[in-house]
Amino acid sequence: MENNKLIFSTIEISELLKLIREAQNTESSQQVNSKNSQKYLTRAQVAEMLKISLPTLGKYVKDGSIPCYRIGNRILFNPDEVVESLDRVQSLNISKYR
């Protein structure tokens, strides 16, 4: 508690608004950076996660069941989108038997 000292000083409203804007810009840029630093998975990682072979994963990518991103000669997967696609395929398979 000894570090929590209150200091009162006078500050003009324009200076206060400027400080608030700077704080908002800093926070929003940190949020953007955290979204951009999302980790993408490689083909091998997704195949291991789904416990399927690489050719099977290729088939799912080709038919559009699992979305991917091609960056140069690399194929990367968003982990959230992979899980969503599995949920979608699973719900389709379940409704097929009703």
C-alpha atoms as one frame of an Amber mdcrd trajectory, in Angstrom:
protein
   0.000   0.000   0.000   2.910   2.351   0.436   3.334   2.651  -3.365  -0.254
   3.862  -3.800   0.249   7.557  -3.214  -2.181  10.128  -4.501  -0.727  13.136
  -6.229  -2.975  16.010  -7.176  -1.916  18.504  -9.760  -3.600  20.866 -12.144
  -3.777  19.928 -15.783  -5.555  21.586 -18.648  -8.462  19.735 -20.222  -6.755
  19.689 -23.621  -3.699  18.007 -22.088  -5.916  15.491 -20.268  -7.745  14.642
 -23.509  -4.416  14.209 -25.279  -3.228  11.764 -22.591  -6.485   9.816 -22.816
  -6.202   9.551 -26.617  -2.613   8.344 -26.349  -3.639   5.682 -23.828  -6.487
   4.535 -26.092  -4.188   4.357 -29.127  -1.617   2.362 -27.175  -4.258  -0.097
 -25.961  -5.830  -0.545 -29.392  -2.438  -1.112 -31.037  -1.627  -3.749 -28.414
  -4.929  -5.502 -29.192  -4.152  -5.462 -32.924  -0.664  -6.848 -32.289  -2.038
  -9.664 -30.136  -4.534 -10.595 -32.874  -1.795 -10.533 -35.520   0.450 -12.741
 -33.412  -2.077 -15.570 -33.500  -0.257 -18.810 -34.104  -1.036 -20.682 -37.296
  -0.518 -24.396 -37.669   1.386 -26.279 -40.345   0.024 -29.255 -42.294   1.928
 -31.679 -40.077   0.586 -30.089 -36.896  -3.031 -30.195 -38.126  -2.665 -33.793
 -39.327  -1.258 -34.778 -35.939  -3.997 -32.847 -34.123  -6.729 -34.589 -36.152
  -4.883 -37.913 -36.128  -5.062 -38.224 -39.910  -2.438 -38.631 -42.615  -1.112
 -35.772 -44.729  -2.799 -37.108 -47.904  -6.145 -37.231 -46.064  -5.639 -33.674
 -44.866  -4.861 -32.691 -48.460  -8.145 -34.249 -49.561 -10.083 -32.272 -46.929
  -8.349 -29.055 -47.971  -9.028 -29.730 -51.646 -12.754 -30.352 -51.113 -13.016
 -27.271 -48.876 -13.853 -29.101 -45.649 -10.897 -27.515 -43.854  -9.934 -23.930
 -44.738  -6.283 -23.027 -45.184  -4.091 -20.101 -46.156  -1.444 -20.363 -48.837
   1.491 -18.081 -48.175   4.149 -18.576 -50.800   4.692 -22.308 -50.933   3.472
 -22.834 -47.364   0.003 -23.958 -46.327  -1.068 -22.713 -42.903  -4.195 -23.305
 -40.848  -6.001 -21.145 -38.319  -6.609 -23.447 -35.313 -10.004 -21.873 -34.553
 -11.171 -22.395 -38.140 -10.026 -26.030 -38.095 -12.108 -26.705 -34.976 -15.104
 -24.855 -36.461 -14.866 -26.907 -39.654 -14.812 -30.123 -37.625 -17.930 -29.029
 -35.743 -19.636 -28.207 -39.042 -18.713 -31.552 -40.643 -19.719 -33.461 -37.526
 -23.134 -31.775 -37.397 -23.655 -32.598 -41.093 -22.795 -36.250 -40.482 -25.181
 -36.461 -37.532 -28.069 -34.876 -39.427 -27.518 -37.304 -42.311 -28.614 -40.211
 -40.106 -31.781 -38.558 -38.736
